[in-house]
Amino acid sequence: MNAITRLIIAGSCAALLSANVLADNVGMPNSMPKSYAAECASCHIPYASGLLPAKSWRGIMTSLDKHYGTDASIDQKSVAEISAWLDKYSAGSRKFAEPSPDNRISSSVWFARKHREVGKDVWLRASIKSRANCAACHQQAAQGDFDEDNIRIPK
């Protein structure tokens, strides 16, 4: 094997490893509007915009009056600001891009695949309460970091 072939193989392996690592680190864009932190993150973690496609975020933002059993209505200026940000930084062609049937991150295909080994009894633990409580197990969830090295499943 010549030096050029070795470089190509090494570069390909590095790219694959990087893509695999980044797959679990969606990241939270630095440009998060203050209204997102004030309105959305006042009730739950600030979900990373890249966890859902724009279509799902639009569905959420246009139904805040019945936001998963709660009236989460906010002023129109905040709706416009948050919606524009979510649209801009939503999932593109990554694995998160397939819309969830009910606009829930926890109902998406990728979520089910990543959590297939988690038993139903684990989700019901008082320390976890629901599939939507990412921060119960993912210590850096608020930063969009879901790396498996940072998972601690509470008892």
URLIN-V689953 format. One record per backbone hydrogen bond with DSSP energy under -0.5 kcal/mol. CO is the residue of the C=O (numbers start at 1). NH is the residue of the N-H. E is the energy in kcal/mol with one decimal. If there is no record, write none. Layout:
co=CO nh=NH e=E
co=CO nh=NH e=E
//
This chain:
co=2 nh=6 e=-2.1
co=3 nh=7 e=-2.2
co=4 nh=8 e=-2.3
co=5 nh=9 e=-2.5
co=6 nh=10 e=-2.7
co=7 nh=11 e=-2.7
co=8 nh=12 e=-2.3
co=9 nh=13 e=-2.5
co=10 nh=14 e=-2.4
co=11 nh=15 e=-2.3
co=12 nh=16 e=-2.3
co=13 nh=17 e=-2.5
co=14 nh=18 e=-2.6
co=15 nh=19 e=-2.5
co=16 nh=20 e=-2.1
co=17 nh=21 e=-2.3
co=18 nh=22 e=-2.7
co=19 nh=23 e=-1.3
co=21 nh=24 e=-1.2
co=22 nh=25 e=-1.5
co=24 nh=146 e=-3.3
co=27 nh=29 e=-0.6
co=29 nh=32 e=-1.2
co=33 nh=36 e=-0.9
co=33 nh=37 e=-1.5
co=34 nh=38 e=-2.7
co=35 nh=39 e=-2.8
co=35 nh=40 e=-0.6
co=36 nh=40 e=-1.1
co=36 nh=41 e=-2.2
co=40 nh=43 e=-1.5
co=40 nh=44 e=-1.3
co=45 nh=47 e=-1.5
co=48 nh=51 e=-2.0
co=49 nh=52 e=-1.1
co=49 nh=91 e=-0.7
co=52 nh=91 e=-3.0
co=53 nh=56 e=-0.6
co=53 nh=57 e=-1.9
co=54 nh=58 e=-2.9
co=55 nh=59 e=-1.9
co=56 nh=60 e=-2.1
co=57 nh=61 e=-2.9
co=58 nh=62 e=-1.8
co=60 nh=63 e=-1.3
co=61 nh=64 e=-0.5
co=63 nh=66 e=-1.8
co=64 nh=67 e=-1.1
co=64 nh=72 e=-3.4
co=66 nh=68 e=-1.5
co=67 nh=70 e=-0.8
co=70 nh=67 e=-2.4
co=70 nh=72 e=-1.0
co=75 nh=79 e=-2.2
co=76 nh=80 e=-2.6
co=77 nh=81 e=-2.3
co=78 nh=82 e=-3.0
co=79 nh=83 e=-2.7
co=80 nh=84 e=-2.2
co=81 nh=85 e=-1.8
co=82 nh=86 e=-3.0
co=83 nh=87 e=-2.6
co=84 nh=88 e=-2.2
co=85 nh=89 e=-2.3
co=86 nh=90 e=-0.5
co=87 nh=90 e=-0.7
co=91 nh=54 e=-0.6
co=94 nh=97 e=-2.0
co=100 nh=103 e=-1.2
co=104 nh=107 e=-1.2
co=105 nh=108 e=-1.5
co=108 nh=112 e=-2.1
co=109 nh=113 e=-2.2
co=110 nh=114 e=-2.5
co=111 nh=115 e=-1.8
co=113 nh=116 e=-0.9
co=115 nh=118 e=-1.9
co=117 nh=119 e=-0.6
co=119 nh=122 e=-1.1
co=119 nh=123 e=-1.2
co=120 nh=124 e=-1.1
co=122 nh=125 e=-1.3
co=125 nh=128 e=-1.7
co=125 nh=129 e=-3.1
co=128 nh=130 e=-1.7
co=130 nh=133 e=-1.3
co=132 nh=134 e=-1.6
co=133 nh=136 e=-1.8
co=134 nh=137 e=-1.4
co=134 nh=138 e=-2.9
co=137 nh=139 e=-1.0
co=137 nh=152 e=-2.5
co=138 nh=141 e=-1.8
co=140 nh=143 e=-1.6
co=140 nh=145 e=-2.0
co=141 nh=144 e=-2.1
co=143 nh=28 e=-0.9
co=144 nh=26 e=-1.2
co=144 nh=27 e=-2.0
co=144 nh=146 e=-0.7
co=147 nh=150 e=-2.0
co=148 nh=151 e=-1.2
co=150 nh=139 e=-1.6
co=152 nh=154 e=-0.7
//
